Amino acid sequence: MLERIEMMRMARAMGQHVAERQTMVARNIANADTPGFRAQEMEGFQDSYRRRGDAAALRTTDPRHLPDPHWSPAGTRITETDSGVSPNGNSVSLEDEMFKAAQLKRDHDLSLGIYRSALDLMRTSIGRRG
């Protein structure tokens, strides 16, 4: 039921996107001393979510198949960061990655806030409180 409400779908997709980006930031930080490692960055949620209609829809040919998720972090574009490459070929900037981690926390809190607000709105509409 909740997956049919666009606001809930968007909040869920935003949470997934933040989780994927956080994984990428953690991977970049873990490889900060690895020679030749190139830092990776994922495009923003707004760009990837708006583009979700560009991909062909998944077909369910069997009733046991999962339906189309409407948005997946797998469709998000990943780029390599080439700014500030160190002498050993590593392009990870710990300062940039920590800044990204702080932004991701804010984005995660935003997705949870949207989800909570939508639930409160639904509860109010059916006459239940908190």
N, C-alpha and C positions, 0 to 999 in steps of 0.2 A: 504494500500500500504506500509506504513512504517513498519508494523509489519512483513513483508516478508524479510526485510533487517536485517541480523544477527547483525550488529553493533547497529542498533536502538533497536532491541529486547534485546540485552545484556545491553545497557544503561538503558532501562526501567526496566529491572529486577534488575539491580544494585540499582537503585533508590528505588524500592520497598523493597529490602533487607535492605537498610540503614534505611528506615522509620520503618520497623518492629524492627530492632535492637534498634533504638532510643526510640521506645515505651517501649521496655524491659528495657533499661537503666533508663528511666524515672520512670518506675514501681519500679525498684530496689531502686532508690533514694527516692521515696515516702514512701517506706517501710523500710527505714534505721533504724527506731526506733521500729519497730514492733517485739515483742519477737517471736522467732522461725522462722522468715522469712528467707528463703534461696534465695540468689541472683541467678538469672538465666542468662545464656549466650547462645547466638545463634552462631552456627558454621559460619565460614567465607563465604563470597559470592563465592569465588573461588571454595571451596569444594562443596557447594550446587549446583552451576550452572553446574559444570562438571558432577555431579551425576544425573542431571535432566533426562537423558535418561533411568535411572534405573526403574523409575516408569512406570506403565502401562498407556498408552495414554487414555485420556478421549474419550468416544464415544458420538457422537451426533446422537440421534435416532429420533430427531424431528428437522425440519428446524429452529425452534425458539430457540433451544439450543445454548449456546455460544460455540465457538470453543475452543480447547485445548490451554491454555495460554503458553505452552511450558516451563514455569518456574513459580513456585509459592512459596512464602515464607512459605506456609503451609507445604511443604515438607522438610523444614529445621530442622535439629536436634537441640533440646534445652537441655542444661545440667544445673545442679545446681552447684554452686560454693561453695565448702566446706572449702576453705582456710580462716584462720583467723576468726573462729567462736567466737563471743563474749560470755560472761557468760550467757546472756539471750537467746542464741541459734541463734542469727541473724548473717548472714554471709556477709552482705553488707559492702563493703569498699567504702566510699565516694570518696576517692582519686582514686581508680581504676575506679569507675563509671564516674568521671569527665574526666579521661584520655580517656576512651572509647568514651565519648561524643565528645571530640576533634577529635579523629580518625574518628568518624562518619561524622563530618562536612567535614573533608578532603575527605572522600569517596563520600559524596554527591556532593561536588564541582567537583570531578573527573567524576562522572556520568553525570553531567550537561555539563562539558567540552567535553566529548565524544559525547554527543547528539548534541551540538552546532557545533562541527567539522564535524560531519556527515551531518548535514543540510547544512553547508557551502559547503561541497564537492558536495552534490546533486545540490545545486543552481548553482555552478560553472559548473557542467557537463551539465546543460540545458541552460547555457549562461546567467544566471542572477547573479547579484552581490548583496551582502548584502541586 
